[in-house]
Amino acid sequence: MPRRPRTLSSTGIYHIILRSVNQHLIFEEDSDYQKFIYILSDCKMKYDIKIYAYCLMDNHIHLLLNSPSDELPSFFQSLGAKFVKWYNNKYLRTGHLFQDRYRSTTIENERAFLAALVYIHDNPVKANICRYPSEYRWSSYNVYYGQKSALIDTDLADSIAGSRHELHKFFSKESGPAEDELFADDHKKQKLFFTDEKALDLFLSTSKLSSTSEVNNLDKTQRNRLVFKLRNLGLTVKQVARLMDISETTVKRLSKMVPNPRP
């Protein structure tokens, strides 16, 4: 069945989500994030794209941008090809890193624009990586609070809100944890979880591998034992599946198996 043609935005503005294949980790080290931002900046200039916001999560990427509709596919083809070539060379891997088709949502009015701006910057908070968007290093949130960046265009958001001060007031109303979460009674226990960054640290220290790409070098017994260990450490099924590049069904099955003891 042929793919549906993309819906074109009358404003030229899109919220883009770029996901990895099989939820594979895109970013393992600071240099991975930095390289992506560098390539993104290069492609932005080449294709005359305006970028209003970005957020780089471990296995997907959010962008809020303005692009002529005929340039968007070429922009993402170039962006993906350049980063994947660098990434595969660094981690000694081959094949695709990103899904074939990015997801795009048209932004047709000012309300939708501001909502997308908040949603993108709030991703790390909702993923329990940080408590406030300002604490996350790999998004454009702090550019709206004075951080220097040649990549991000803040003029449109300021214009829609009326001023930078009014935009900040909008951010504070729409994002961040609720007061009842901040001042919860001590006896209200929150569910224990590891952030994805901590999960990666545990994976590396437990497996003794230098990156997740080296999982492919493990034999089946070693892989199964590692899955079992990671689940026992408290990593979620989804985290283990991403780190090991296997399905969640496989993780669930292996989690119930007691690995054979070492000879």
C-alpha positions as CSV (number, residue, x, y, z in Angstrom):
1,M,0.0,0.0,0.0
2,P,1.5,3.4,-1.0
3,R,2.2,5.9,1.7
4,R,-0.2,8.8,2.3
5,P,1.2,12.1,1.1
6,R,2.1,14.4,4.0
7,T,-0.2,17.1,5.1
8,L,1.4,20.4,4.2
9,S,1.3,23.3,6.7
10,S,-0.1,26.5,5.5
11,T,2.3,28.4,7.8
12,G,5.4,26.2,6.8
13,I,5.8,25.3,10.5
14,Y,6.0,21.7,11.6
15,H,6.6,19.7,14.8
16,I,8.9,16.9,13.8
17,I,9.6,13.7,15.7
18,L,12.6,11.7,14.4
19,R,12.8,8.2,16.0
20,S,15.5,5.6,16.0
21,V,15.0,2.1,14.6
22,N,13.8,-0.4,17.3
23,Q,14.2,2.4,20.0
24,H,18.0,2.1,19.6
25,L,20.0,4.6,21.6
26,I,20.9,7.6,19.4
27,F,23.0,9.4,22.1
28,E,25.3,7.7,24.5
29,E,27.9,10.4,25.2
30,D,28.0,14.2,25.2
31,S,29.9,14.1,22.0
32,D,27.0,12.4,20.3
33,Y,24.6,15.2,21.2
34,Q,27.2,17.8,20.3
35,K,27.8,16.3,16.9
36,F,24.1,16.1,16.1
37,I,23.6,19.8,17.0
38,Y,26.6,20.7,14.8
39,I,25.2,18.8,11.8
40,L,21.7,20.2,12.5
41,S,23.2,23.7,12.3
42,D,25.0,22.9,9.1
43,C,21.9,21.6,7.4
44,K,19.8,24.5,8.7
45,M,22.0,26.9,6.9
46,K,22.2,24.8,3.7
47,Y,18.4,24.5,3.4
48,D,17.4,27.8,4.8
49,I,15.4,26.3,7.7
50,K,14.3,28.2,10.7
51,I,14.4,26.2,14.0
52,Y,12.4,27.4,16.9
53,A,13.0,24.5,19.3
54,Y,14.7,21.2,19.7
55,C,15.0,18.5,22.3
56,L,17.3,15.5,21.9
57,M,16.1,12.5,23.9
58,D,18.0,9.2,24.0
59,N,16.1,7.5,21.3
60,H,14.1,10.2,19.6
61,I,14.4,13.9,18.6
62,H,11.9,16.7,18.6
63,L,12.2,19.7,16.3
64,L,9.9,22.8,15.8
65,L,10.9,24.3,12.5
66,N,9.8,26.3,9.5
67,S,10.6,25.0,6.1
68,P,9.5,25.2,2.5
69,S,7.5,22.0,2.0
70,D,9.7,20.9,-0.9
71,E,12.9,21.3,1.1
72,L,11.8,19.2,4.1
73,P,12.6,15.7,2.8
74,S,16.0,16.8,1.5
75,F,16.8,18.5,4.8
76,F,16.1,15.3,6.8
77,Q,17.8,13.0,4.2
78,S,20.9,15.1,4.5
79,L,20.7,15.4,8.3
80,G,20.2,11.7,8.8
81,A,22.8,10.6,6.3
82,K,25.6,12.8,7.8
83,F,24.9,11.9,11.4
84,V,24.4,8.2,10.8
85,K,27.7,8.0,8.8
86,W,29.5,9.6,11.7
87,Y,27.7,7.5,14.3
88,N,28.2,4.2,12.6
89,N,31.9,5.0,12.2
90,K,32.3,5.9,15.8
91,Y,30.5,2.8,17.2
92,L,31.7,0.4,14.5
93,R,28.2,-0.5,13.4
94,T,26.3,-0.6,10.0
95,G,22.8,-0.1,8.9
96,H,20.0,2.3,9.6
97,L,19.7,4.3,12.8
98,F,16.6,6.3,12.2
99,Q,13.2,5.1,11.1
100,D,12.6,5.6,7.4
101,R,9.9,8.3,7.8
102,Y,9.9,11.1,10.3
103,R,6.6,12.1,11.9
104,S,5.4,15.6,11.1
105,T,2.5,17.6,12.6
106,T,1.4,20.8,11.0
107,I,1.3,24.0,13.1
108,E,-1.5,26.2,11.8
109,N,-1.9,28.9,14.4
110,E,-0.2,30.7,17.3
111,R,-1.8,28.6,20.0
112,A,-0.6,25.4,18.4
113,F,2.9,26.9,18.1
114,L,3.2,27.8,21.8
115,A,1.7,24.5,22.8
116,A,4.3,22.6,20.7
117,L,7.1,24.8,22.1
118,V,6.1,23.8,25.7
119,Y,5.5,20.2,24.8
120,I,9.0,19.8,23.2
121,H,10.8,21.4,26.1
122,D,8.8,19.5,28.7
123,N,9.8,16.0,27.3
124,P,12.7,15.5,29.7
125,V,10.5,16.3,32.7
126,K,7.8,13.9,31.6
127,A,10.5,11.2,31.1
128,N,11.6,11.8,34.7
129,I,15.1,12.9,33.6
130,C,14.8,16.2,35.4
131,R,12.4,18.2,37.5
132,Y,12.4,21.4,35.4
133,P,13.1,21.9,31.6
134,S,15.9,24.3,32.5
135,E,17.9,21.5,34.0
136,Y,18.1,19.5,30.8
137,R,21.2,20.2,28.8
138,W,20.2,19.0,25.3
139,S,17.2,21.2,24.5
140,S,16.7,24.8,23.4
141,Y,14.8,25.8,26.5
142,N,17.5,27.9,28.0
143,V,18.0,29.8,24.8
144,Y,14.7,31.5,25.7
145,Y,16.3,32.6,28.9
146,G,19.4,34.2,27.4
147,Q,21.7,31.3,26.5
148,K,23.5,32.1,23.2
149,S,22.6,30.1,20.2
150,A,22.9,30.7,16.5
151,L,20.7,27.7,15.9
152,I,17.5,28.9,17.5
153,D,15.1,31.6,16.2
154,T,13.3,33.0,19.2
155,D,11.7,36.0,17.5
156,L,8.5,34.3,16.5
157,A,7.7,33.0,20.0
158,D,8.5,36.5,21.5
159,S,6.2,38.1,18.9
160,I,3.3,35.7,19.6
161,A,3.6,36.1,23.4
162,G,4.0,39.8,23.1
163,S,7.4,39.9,24.9
164,R,10.0,37.7,26.3
165,H,8.7,38.4,29.8
166,E,5.2,37.3,28.8
167,L,6.6,34.2,27.2
168,H,8.3,33.3,30.4
169,K,5.0,33.7,32.2
170,F,3.4,31.3,29.7
171,F,6.2,28.8,30.2
172,S,5.8,28.9,34.0
173,K,2.1,28.3,33.8
174,E,2.3,25.5,31.3
175,S,5.3,23.4,32.3
176,G,7.0,22.0,35.4
177,P,5.8,19.7,38.1
178,A,2.6,20.4,40.0
179,E,2.9,22.0,43.5
180,D,1.4,18.9,45.1
181,E,4.3,16.9,43.6
182,L,6.9,19.4,44.8
183,F,5.6,19.6,48.4
184,A,4.3,16.0,48.8
185,D,4.3,14.6,52.3
186,D,7.3,12.5,53.1
187,H,5.2,9.4,53.6
188,K,4.0,9.5,50.0
189,K,6.5,7.2,48.4
190,Q,7.2,7.7,44.7
191,K,7.8,4.8,42.5
192,L,11.5,3.9,42.2
193,F,12.9,4.4,38.7
194,F,16.2,5.0,37.0
195,T,16.5,7.8,34.5
196,D,17.6,6.6,31.0
197,E,21.0,8.3,31.7
198,K,21.4,6.2,34.9
199,A,20.2,3.1,33.1
200,L,22.9,3.6,30.5
201,D,25.5,4.0,33.2
202,L,24.3,0.7,34.9
203,F,24.4,-1.1,31.5
204,L,28.0,0.0,30.8
205,S,29.2,-0.9,34.3
206,T,27.4,-4.2,34.4
207,S,28.2,-5.4,30.9
208,K,31.8,-4.1,30.8
209,L,31.1,-3.0,27.2
210,S,32.1,0.5,25.9
211,S,28.8,1.1,24.1
212,T,25.4,-0.4,23.4
213,S,26.5,-1.3,19.9
214,E,28.9,-4.0,21.3
215,V,25.9,-6.0,22.4
216,N,26.0,-7.6,19.0
217,N,29.3,-9.2,19.9
218,L,27.8,-11.1,22.8
219,D,26.8,-14.7,22.3
220,K,23.2,-15.8,23.2
221,T,24.1,-17.0,26.7
222,Q,25.9,-13.8,27.6
223,R,23.1,-11.7,26.2
224,N,20.4,-13.6,28.2
225,R,22.5,-13.3,31.4
226,L,22.9,-9.5,30.9
227,V,19.2,-9.0,30.3
228,F,18.4,-10.9,33.5
229,K,21.0,-8.8,35.5
230,L,19.7,-5.5,34.2
231,R,16.1,-6.3,35.0
232,N,17.2,-7.4,38.6
233,L,19.0,-4.0,39.0
234,G,15.6,-2.3,38.4
235,L,15.8,-1.2,34.8
236,T,12.4,-1.2,33.1
237,V,11.5,-3.6,30.2
238,K,11.5,-0.7,27.8
239,Q,15.0,0.5,29.0
240,V,16.5,-2.9,28.6
241,A,15.0,-3.4,25.2
242,R,16.5,-0.1,24.0
243,L,19.9,-0.8,25.5
244,M,20.1,-4.4,24.2
245,D,18.4,-3.6,20.9
246,I,15.8,-6.4,21.3
247,S,12.1,-6.5,21.6
248,E,10.2,-5.9,24.8
249,T,8.6,-9.4,24.4
250,T,12.1,-11.0,24.5
251,V,13.1,-9.0,27.5
252,K,10.0,-10.1,29.4
253,R,10.6,-13.7,28.5
254,L,14.3,-13.6,29.5
255,S,13.5,-11.8,32.7
256,K,11.7,-14.9,34.0
257,M,14.6,-17.2,33.2
258,V,17.3,-17.9,35.7
259,P,20.6,-17.8,33.8
260,N,23.0,-20.7,33.9
261,P,25.8,-20.2,36.4
262,R,29.2,-19.5,35.1
263,P,31.3,-22.7,34.7
